[in-house]
Amino acid sequence: MVFLGLLVAQVMSFPGEFLFTTEEGPRADPWRWPMLLFWELEAVCLQVVIVCIWRLLTLVQRDRIFTAASMRWVDVITWAFVAAWLLLAAMAASLIAYIYFTPELRDPGMPAVLIGVTLIGAVLVLLIVVMRDLLRQATSLRADMEGVI
């Protein structure tokens, strides 16, 4: 359901929202296309993660989670999270620079929120990397145990 919801958002909601911002005035207009591209790509990253989790759950059901096949799916999840975080960091840096160098927009609240969200995203990426290494170690241990028995 989340995958389908993201698909509907990509096709209908995001484009409609960012076309609406053009009507609000020229101040929102320079960010229309970068924001649309950002949210579209973030949604694609999330869709990739959903498909990979689905495949991993299939491997769990078949008792094949501790195999090399699962590592491929976890690697894709890891790279999807890294790509999403890099997009987030680039967008946050761009918005902070825009806010800082625009004299009438010197509110510190938005940069603080952007930095906070980017740091939280970095923590999620690190968590995925740790979970990937745990799976790799468990797979290695299981292979060693099967070799002993």
Buried (B, 14 or more C-beta within 10 A) or exposed (E): EEBEEBEEBBEEBBBEBBEEBEEEEEEBEEBBEBBBBBBBBBBBBBBBBBBBEEBBEBBEEEEEBBBEBBBEBBEBBBBBBBBBBEBBBEBBBBBBEBBEEEEEEEEEEBBEEBBEBBEEBEEEBEEBBEEBEEBBEEBEEEEEEEEEE
